[in-house]
């Protein structure tokens, strides 16, 4: 890694986290845990053919670790709302709190810590450094998405849940791809559905889309193995959690990836796209020159406008 690339990555991260958090228009719970909530942002303008606005569901990144929460995506949520989207910014349980030993269990805000998404987070110690909470993290994504149509009708009437695009960044990109693949999960998976989710599509931003490749690259300091419960459980749980094994989905999917991403390298997205092609599915892969990990969620960056356009192409 050159000094110039590292310096640019640091500047990109600083810019992304320089924006103050934007309070939502409303918040609703989809469960009893404090992290089982969704923040809603109403569209600020009318775009498209008229009528209710498409719904963008945001799943935040942060290596599935506790210190990272939905608030760091609130500037992106507000940015999308200004572009005519209704937005649901989802929180979910992360970190370690005694995750279950089996494949599944019952389905059911803090402040972003700048600079801890990368490998340094693995050495901080304590539950905050542990990635994910198996199976609670996946339980929550399922519960939130299943609850959204009713929550939207109650709290965000400007939104059309029939035109939903799920967008996730980094670890949230993994969750977005996984959520769109529930109908191709193994038959004994507790999250499996009988039919595809009624989504217009998925836009995954620098996603941890292939767990095996991400593990080989030690993405986010061992986060992948932590997420599935440790190295001993990696092979057993990977078929239930790896989007690259859950193909084809039949749901329109686009990946947006910076070519100079040091946190989740381009090879991870390319591996997922290759796996999709082998499964007979075409997945869009938009590669952005001289763009790292964080401009994709930074309203001040040109890359964020590209993200909004990719969402719009699926939503309208």
DAWOHU-V159601 format. One record per run of one state. SS is the DSSP state (@ for helix, = for strand, . for the rest). FROM is the first residue (numbers start at 1). LEN is the number of residues. If there is no record, write none. Layout:
BEGIN
ss=(SS/SS)
from=(FROM/FROM)
len=(LEN/LEN)
END
This chain:
BEGIN
ss=(./@/./=/./=/./=/./=/./@/./=/./@/./@/./=/./@/./=/./@/./@/./=/./@/./@/./@/./@/./=/./@/./=/./@/./@/.)
from=(1/3/17/26/30/37/42/53/60/65/66/70/83/86/91/119/124/127/130/131/132/136/156/159/170/171/180/182/185/201/206/211/217/223/228/231/242/243/246/253/259/266/279/284/289/295/298/302/316)
len=(2/14/9/4/7/5/11/7/5/1/4/13/3/5/28/5/3/3/1/1/4/20/3/11/1/9/2/3/16/5/5/6/6/5/3/11/1/3/7/6/7/13/5/5/6/3/4/14/1)
END
